Amino acid sequence: MRVAVIAESFLPQMNGVTHSLLRVLDHLAERGDDAVVIAPGTRRSGPHEVAGFPILRVPGFAMPSYRSVRVAPGGVPRIRRMLAAFAPDVVHLASPFVLGWRGALAAQDLGLPSVAVYQTEVPAYAARYGMPGVETALWNHVRALHQRSSLTLAPSSYALAQLEGLGVDDVRLWARGVDASRFDPGHRSAAFRARVGVSQDGSGPEVVVGYVGRLAAEKQLEDLRVLDALPHVRLVIVGEGPRRAKLERLLPHAHFTGFLGGAALAQAVASFDLMVSPGEFETFCQTIQEAMASGVPVIAPARGGPLDLVDSSRTGWLYAPGDLAGLRAHVRDLAGDAAKRRAFGIAARKAVQGRSWKSVCSQLRGHYATAIERPEAQVTGRWSLAEVAGAR
C-alpha cells in the first residue's frame, strides 16, 4: 500500500498521537509499504524522515499557551498538491482537526479514500482553556470532518458511541497496542525509588503513586492535590508541559521528573506501586496500558478510554468523574494493602499482554483496505457557516 499520513501533531512533539503513528509507520515499513507524513512544522523542524519515510512540513504557528504545540492553518491546495505528487492508495488522518480538515477535503477533491482516526476530544478541552462558549461549534466541526471521511476509527467504546451520537456513520473500533516487553515488571528499580524519595527503612514515604503524561490543563492534574499529603505516599509526576510551575506550587510534596522516554520511562512506570490518571477527556489513554503491562494497578475516572481498560476492583479502580473523595479513598485502599496491589498488578499485566502493536497495526491495514474498496464519504463539499453553527 501507499499511505499518506496527515498528522495534526508529530515529531519532535511526543504525545499519544505521535507515539501511535510511530508504531504504525514501523509496521508499514516492515510490510514493505510506502508512506509519507504531512505534519505542521518548519524546514528546521526535525527529523526529516522516520522509518525510512519522508516527513513533509506545512507552515504552522505555536499555540500561545502551549509553545510546543503547533497548529497548521491555511488552504486546501497545498495539501492537494502534496497528495497528488505522492499518489497514495489511502489517506490516514491522524487525530484530525485543523490540518486534518484540509486533508479530508483534499482527499475528496482527488477521489482518494480517507480513514479518520479520532484520538483527541478537542471540544471538551475548550472549557479547560477558558473558551466554554465555542464547545458546540467545535463538536459541529468534528461531525463535519468525520462525515467527509470514508471511514472513522475510534479508540474506545465510549468514543465510538460519542461519534455515533453526533451523527457520524460507519465508526469502527480500533484500539492501541502496547509493548509488553518494554513495559515489564522486571524493570522495577530500587535506585529510581530512592531518587524520588522512597524510604527503605520506614522513616518516610513507602508507596509510589505515579502519573505519566503532559502537564496540561485537560489532564486535570490539580485533582491530585487530594493525594499530596497522604501518609506513606510519594506522588511522582512524570512528564512536561505548560502547567508544571503551577503544579509544583500546588503539589509541594510531589517529585517531578520532567519528560522521560525510552528505557527511563519503562523503569519509572515499573517502579510505581500504583498509577493515577485523573483526566476525564481521555479517548483511550495509552499510559494506562503501559502501567498495566508493567504490573501496576491504575485508578482513573469512569469516563472515556479508561472504561475499556480498567476492570474496577480487579486491575484497578474507577471513580465517578469529579469525585475526588473517591479518588483519594481508592488510593488509600491500594496504598495500604500490598497484597491487593500485587494481585491487581498481576491481573493488570495479564489483561494487556495479548494487545501487541503487530496485531493492532494489522487490523489498521484491514481498515485501510475497507476504505479503498468503498471510498465514498457520507458528505461531500465544503462546509458552510450554517453547518458550523449547528443550523443543519
LUMBA-461945 format. One record per residue (C-alpha): y, z, x; residue in one letter; residue number from 1. Coordinates in steps of 0.5 Angstrom, whole numbers, plus 2048, in hexadecimal, padded with zeros to 3 digits. Example, Ala and Ser with C-alpha at 12.3 -4.5 7.8 and 13.67 -1.06 7.14 Angstrom:
% residues 2
[[7F7, 810, 819], a, 1]
[[7FE, 80E, 81B], s, 2]
//
This chain:
% residues 392
[[800, 800, 800], m, 1]
[[807, 7FF, 802], r, 2]
[[80B, 805, 7FF], v, 3]
[[813, 806, 7FF], a, 4]
[[814, 80E, 7FF], v, 5]
[[81B, 80F, 7FD], i, 6]
[[81D, 817, 7FE], a, 7]
[[822, 81B, 7FB], e, 8]
[[822, 81F, 802], s, 9]
[[81E, 81E, 808], f, 10]
[[81E, 820, 810], l, 11]
[[821, 823, 813], p, 12]
[[822, 828, 80D], q, 13]
[[81B, 82B, 80C], m, 14]
[[819, 82D, 805], n, 15]
[[814, 82C, 800], g, 16]
[[815, 825, 7FE], v, 17]
[[815, 823, 806], t, 18]
[[80F, 827, 807], h, 19]
[[80B, 824, 802], s, 20]
[[80E, 81D, 804], l, 21]
[[80C, 81E, 80B], l, 22]
[[805, 81F, 809], r, 23]
[[805, 819, 804], v, 24]
[[807, 815, 80A], l, 25]
[[802, 817, 80F], d, 26]
[[7FD, 816, 809], h, 27]
[[800, 80F, 808], l, 28]
[[7FF, 80D, 810], a, 29]
[[7F8, 810, 810], e, 30]
[[7F6, 80B, 80B], r, 31]
[[7FA, 805, 80E], g, 32]
[[7FF, 804, 809], d, 33]
[[806, 802, 80B], d, 34]
[[80C, 806, 809], a, 35]
[[814, 807, 809], v, 36]
[[818, 80D, 808], v, 37]
[[81F, 80D, 805], i, 38]
[[823, 813, 805], a, 39]
[[82A, 816, 806], p, 40]
[[82D, 817, 80D], g, 41]
[[831, 813, 812], t, 42]
[[82F, 80F, 818], r, 43]
[[82F, 815, 81C], r, 44]
[[82A, 819, 818], s, 45]
[[823, 81A, 81B], g, 46]
[[81E, 818, 81B], p, 47]
[[81E, 810, 81A], h, 48]
[[816, 810, 818], e, 49]
[[811, 814, 816], v, 50]
[[809, 813, 816], a, 51]
[[80B, 80C, 819], g, 52]
[[80F, 80A, 813], f, 53]
[[817, 809, 814], p, 54]
[[81C, 80D, 810], i, 55]
[[822, 809, 80E], l, 56]
[[828, 80E, 80C], r, 57]
[[82D, 80D, 807], v, 58]
[[834, 810, 807], p, 59]
[[835, 817, 804], g, 60]
[[839, 81D, 805], f, 61]
[[837, 824, 806], a, 62]
[[838, 829, 800], m, 63]
[[83E, 82E, 801], p, 64]
[[83A, 834, 7FF], s, 65]
[[833, 832, 803], y, 66]
[[835, 82D, 809], r, 67]
[[82E, 82C, 80B], s, 68]
[[82D, 828, 804], v, 69]
[[830, 821, 804], r, 70]
[[831, 81D, 7FD], v, 71]
[[831, 815, 7FE], a, 72]
[[835, 812, 7F8], p, 73]
[[837, 80B, 7F8], g, 74]
[[835, 805, 7F4], g, 75]
[[82E, 802, 7F3], v, 76]
[[82F, 7FB, 7F7], p, 77]
[[82E, 7FE, 7FE], r, 78]
[[827, 801, 7FC], i, 79]
[[825, 7FB, 7F8], r, 80]
[[826, 7F7, 7FF], r, 81]
[[822, 7FC, 803], m, 82]
[[81C, 7FC, 7FE], l, 83]
[[81D, 7F4, 7FD], a, 84]
[[81C, 7F4, 805], a, 85]
[[816, 7F8, 805], f, 86]
[[813, 7F5, 7FF], a, 87]
[[80F, 7FC, 7FD], p, 88]
[[809, 7FC, 7F8], d, 89]
[[80C, 802, 7F5], v, 90]
[[812, 807, 7F6], v, 91]
[[811, 80E, 7F7], h, 92]
[[817, 812, 7F4], l, 93]
[[816, 819, 7F7], a, 94]
[[81A, 81E, 7F3], s, 95]
[[81F, 819, 7F1], p, 96]
[[826, 81B, 7EE], f, 97]
[[82C, 817, 7F1], v, 98]
[[829, 812, 7F7], l, 99]
[[822, 812, 7F2], g, 100]
[[826, 810, 7EC], w, 101]
[[829, 80A, 7F0], r, 102]
[[821, 809, 7F3], g, 103]
[[81F, 808, 7EC], a, 104]
[[824, 803, 7EA], l, 105]
[[823, 7FF, 7F0], a, 106]
[[81B, 7FF, 7EF], a, 107]
[[81C, 7FD, 7E8], q, 108]
[[821, 7F7, 7EA], d, 109]
[[81C, 7F5, 7EF], l, 110]
[[816, 7F6, 7EA], g, 111]
[[813, 7FB, 7EE], l, 112]
[[80E, 801, 7EB], p, 113]
[[811, 808, 7ED], s, 114]
[[80E, 80E, 7ED], v, 115]
[[813, 814, 7EC], a, 116]
[[811, 81B, 7EF], v, 117]
[[814, 820, 7EB], y, 118]
[[815, 826, 7F0], q, 119]
[[81C, 82A, 7EF], t, 120]
[[81E, 82D, 7E9], e, 121]
[[826, 82B, 7EB], v, 122]
[[829, 82C, 7E4], p, 123]
[[826, 833, 7E4], a, 124]
[[82A, 834, 7EA], y, 125]
[[831, 833, 7E7], a, 126]
[[832, 83A, 7E5], a, 127]
[[830, 83D, 7EB], r, 128]
[[835, 839, 7EF], y, 129]
[[83B, 83A, 7EA], g, 130]
[[83A, 834, 7E5], m, 131]
[[837, 836, 7DF], p, 132]
[[83A, 831, 7DA], g, 133]
[[837, 82B, 7DE], v, 134]
[[830, 82D, 7DD], e, 135]
[[82F, 829, 7D6], t, 136]
[[832, 823, 7D9], a, 137]
[[82D, 824, 7E0], l, 138]
[[827, 824, 7DB], w, 139]
[[829, 81E, 7D8], n, 140]
[[829, 81A, 7DF], h, 141]
[[823, 81D, 7E0], v, 142]
[[820, 81A, 7DA], r, 143]
[[823, 813, 7DB], a, 144]
[[821, 813, 7E2], l, 145]
[[81A, 814, 7E1], h, 146]
[[81A, 80F, 7DB], q, 147]
[[81C, 80A, 7E0], r, 148]
[[816, 80B, 7E4], s, 149]
[[80F, 808, 7E3], s, 150]
[[80B, 80F, 7E4], l, 151]
[[80D, 816, 7E4], t, 152]
[[80A, 81B, 7E8], l, 153]
[[80B, 823, 7E7], a, 154]
[[808, 828, 7EC], p, 155]
[[806, 82D, 7E7], s, 156]
[[804, 82E, 7DF], s, 157]
[[80B, 832, 7DE], y, 158]
[[80F, 82C, 7E1], a, 159]
[[80B, 827, 7DD], l, 160]
[[80C, 82A, 7D7], a, 161]
[[813, 82A, 7D8], q, 162]
[[814, 823, 7DA], l, 163]
[[810, 821, 7D3], e, 164]
[[814, 826, 7CF], g, 165]
[[81A, 822, 7D2], l, 166]
[[817, 81B, 7CF], g, 167]
[[814, 818, 7D6], v, 168]
[[80E, 815, 7D4], d, 169]
[[808, 814, 7D9], d, 170]
[[809, 81A, 7DD], v, 171]
[[803, 81C, 7E1], r, 172]
[[801, 822, 7E5], l, 173]
[[801, 821, 7ED], w, 174]
[[801, 828, 7F1], a, 175]
[[801, 829, 7F8], r, 176]
[[7FC, 82A, 7FE], g, 177]
[[7FC, 830, 803], v, 178]
[[7FA, 830, 80A], d, 179]
[[7F5, 836, 809], a, 180]
[[7F3, 835, 811], s, 181]
[[7FA, 836, 813], r, 182]
[[7FC, 83C, 80E], f, 183]
[[7F6, 840, 80F], d, 184]
[[7F5, 848, 80F], p, 185]
[[7F3, 847, 816], g, 186]
[[7FA, 846, 818], h, 187]
[[7FC, 84D, 817], r, 188]
[[800, 850, 81C], s, 189]
[[801, 858, 81E], a, 190]
[[806, 855, 823], a, 191]
[[80A, 852, 81D], f, 192]
[[809, 858, 819], r, 193]
[[80C, 85C, 81F], a, 194]
[[812, 858, 820], r, 195]
[[814, 858, 818], v, 196]
[[814, 860, 819], g, 197]
[[80D, 862, 816], v, 198]
[[80B, 869, 818], s, 199]
[[804, 869, 81C], q, 200]
[[804, 871, 81B], d, 201]
[[806, 872, 814], g, 202]
[[80D, 874, 816], s, 203]
[[810, 86E, 813], g, 204]
[[80F, 868, 80E], p, 205]
[[808, 866, 80E], e, 206]
[[808, 861, 809], v, 207]
[[80B, 85A, 80A], v, 208]
[[80E, 857, 804], v, 209]
[[810, 850, 805], g, 210]
[[814, 84A, 803], y, 211]
[[814, 843, 805], v, 212]
[[819, 83D, 803], g, 213]
[[820, 83B, 803], r, 214]
[[825, 841, 803], l, 215]
[[829, 83D, 7FD], a, 216]
[[82C, 83F, 7F6], a, 217]
[[826, 83C, 7F2], e, 218]
[[821, 840, 7F6], k, 219]
[[824, 847, 7F2], q, 220]
[[823, 84B, 7F9], l, 221]
[[828, 850, 7F6], e, 222]
[[822, 852, 7F2], d, 223]
[[81F, 855, 7F8], l, 224]
[[824, 85B, 7F8], r, 225]
[[81F, 85F, 7F4], v, 226]
[[81A, 85F, 7FA], l, 227]
[[81F, 860, 7FF], d, 228]
[[81E, 868, 800], a, 229]
[[816, 868, 7FD], l, 230]
[[813, 86E, 801], p, 231]
[[80E, 86B, 807], h, 232]
[[810, 864, 806], v, 233]
[[813, 85F, 80A], r, 234]
[[817, 859, 807], l, 235]
[[816, 853, 80B], v, 236]
[[81A, 84D, 80A], i, 237]
[[818, 846, 80D], v, 238]
[[81D, 840, 80C], g, 239]
[[824, 83E, 80D], e, 240]
[[82A, 83C, 808], g, 241]
[[831, 83D, 806], p, 242]
[[82F, 844, 803], r, 243]
[[82D, 847, 809], r, 244]
[[833, 84B, 80B], a, 245]
[[834, 84E, 804], k, 246]
[[82C, 84F, 803], l, 247]
[[82D, 853, 80A], e, 248]
[[832, 858, 807], r, 249]
[[82E, 858, 800], l, 250]
[[828, 85A, 804], l, 251]
[[829, 85E, 80A], p, 252]
[[822, 861, 80B], h, 253]
[[81F, 85A, 80B], a, 254]
[[81D, 856, 811], h, 255]
[[820, 84F, 811], f, 256]
[[81C, 84A, 816], t, 257]
[[820, 844, 815], g, 258]
[[81C, 83D, 814], f, 259]
[[815, 83D, 816], l, 260]
[[811, 837, 817], g, 261]
[[80A, 835, 819], g, 262]
[[806, 83A, 81C], a, 263]
[[80B, 83F, 81C], a, 264]
[[80C, 83E, 814], l, 265]
[[804, 83F, 814], a, 266]
[[804, 845, 818], q, 267]
[[809, 848, 814], a, 268]
[[806, 847, 80D], v, 269]
[[7FF, 849, 80F], a, 270]
[[803, 850, 812], s, 271]
[[806, 851, 80B], f, 272]
[[802, 856, 806], d, 273]
[[805, 853, 800], l, 274]
[[80A, 84E, 7FE], m, 275]
[[80F, 84E, 7F9], v, 276]
[[812, 847, 7F7], s, 277]
[[818, 849, 7F2], p, 278]
[[81B, 842, 7F0], g, 279]
[[81A, 840, 7E9], e, 280]
[[81B, 839, 7EA], f, 281]
[[815, 837, 7EE], e, 282]
[[812, 831, 7EB], t, 283]
[[80C, 832, 7F0], f, 284]
[[80D, 837, 7F6], c, 285]
[[809, 835, 7FC], q, 286]
[[80B, 83B, 800], t, 287]
[[806, 83F, 7FA], i, 288]
[[801, 83A, 7FC], q, 289]
[[802, 83C, 803], e, 290]
[[802, 843, 803], a, 291]
[[7FB, 843, 7FE], m, 292]
[[7F8, 83F, 804], a, 293]
[[7FA, 844, 809], s, 294]
[[7F6, 849, 804], g, 295]
[[7FD, 84C, 802], v, 296]
[[7FE, 84E, 7FA], p, 297]
[[804, 84C, 7F7], v, 298]
[[809, 84F, 7F2], i, 299]
[[80D, 84A, 7EE], a, 300]
[[811, 848, 7E7], p, 301]
[[80D, 846, 7E2], a, 302]
[[810, 83F, 7E1], r, 303]
[[80F, 838, 7E5], g, 304]
[[80A, 837, 7EA], g, 305]
[[808, 83E, 7EB], p, 306]
[[805, 83E, 7E4], l, 307]
[[800, 839, 7E7], d, 308]
[[7FF, 83C, 7EE], l, 309]
[[7FF, 844, 7ED], v, 310]
[[7F9, 847, 7E9], d, 311]
[[7FC, 84D, 7E7], s, 312]
[[7F8, 853, 7E8], s, 313]
[[7F3, 84F, 7ED], r, 314]
[[7F7, 84C, 7F2], t, 315]
[[7FE, 84F, 7F1], g, 316]
[[803, 851, 7EB], w, 317]
[[807, 84D, 7E7], l, 318]
[[80D, 851, 7E4], y, 319]
[[812, 84F, 7DE], a, 320]
[[818, 84B, 7E0], p, 321]
[[81E, 850, 7E1], g, 322]
[[819, 856, 7E1], d, 323]
[[81B, 859, 7E8], l, 324]
[[818, 85F, 7E6], a, 325]
[[811, 85C, 7E5], g, 326]
[[812, 858, 7EC], l, 327]
[[813, 85F, 7EF], r, 328]
[[80D, 862, 7EC], a, 329]
[[809, 85C, 7EE], h, 330]
[[80B, 85D, 7F5], v, 331]
[[80A, 865, 7F5], r, 332]
[[803, 864, 7F2], d, 333]
[[801, 85F, 7F7], l, 334]
[[804, 862, 7FD], a, 335]
[[801, 869, 7FB], g, 336]
[[7FA, 866, 7FB], d, 337]
[[7F7, 863, 801], a, 338]
[[7F0, 862, 7FE], a, 339]
[[7F3, 85E, 7F8], k, 340]
[[7F8, 85A, 7FD], r, 341]
[[7F1, 858, 800], r, 342]
[[7EE, 856, 7FA], a, 343]
[[7F4, 852, 7F7], f, 344]
[[7F5, 84F, 7FE], g, 345]
[[7ED, 84C, 7FF], i, 346]
[[7EE, 84A, 7F7], a, 347]
[[7F4, 846, 7F9], a, 348]
[[7F1, 842, 7FF], r, 349]
[[7EB, 840, 7FB], k, 350]
[[7F0, 83D, 7F6], a, 351]
[[7F3, 838, 7FA], v, 352]
[[7EE, 837, 7FF], q, 353]
[[7EC, 830, 7FC], g, 354]
[[7F3, 82E, 7FB], r, 355]
[[7F3, 829, 801], s, 356]
[[7F9, 824, 802], w, 357]
[[7F4, 81F, 803], k, 358]
[[7F1, 81F, 7FC], s, 359]
[[7F8, 820, 7F9], v, 360]
[[7FB, 81A, 7FD], c, 361]
[[7F5, 816, 7FB], s, 362]
[[7F7, 818, 7F4], q, 363]
[[7FE, 815, 7F5], l, 364]
[[7FC, 80F, 7F7], r, 365]
[[7F8, 80E, 7F1], g, 366]
[[7FE, 810, 7ED], h, 367]
[[802, 80A, 7F1], y, 368]
[[7FC, 805, 7EF], a, 369]
[[7FD, 807, 7E8], t, 370]
[[805, 806, 7E8], a, 371]
[[803, 7FF, 7EC], i, 372]
[[7FF, 7FD, 7E6], e, 373]
[[804, 7FF, 7E1], r, 374]
[[80B, 7FF, 7E4], p, 375]
[[80F, 7FF, 7DE], e, 376]
[[813, 804, 7DC], a, 377]
[[815, 808, 7D6], q, 378]
[[81C, 806, 7D6], v, 379]
[[820, 800, 7DA], t, 380]
[[827, 7FF, 7DC], g, 381]
[[82D, 803, 7DE], r, 382]
[[82F, 80A, 7DB], w, 383]
[[835, 80B, 7D6], s, 384]
[[83A, 811, 7D5], l, 385]
[[837, 812, 7CE], a, 386]
[[830, 813, 7D2], e, 387]
[[832, 818, 7D7], v, 388]
[[836, 81C, 7D2], a, 389]
[[830, 81C, 7CD], g, 390]
[[832, 818, 7C8], a, 391]
[[82C, 814, 7C8], r, 392]
//
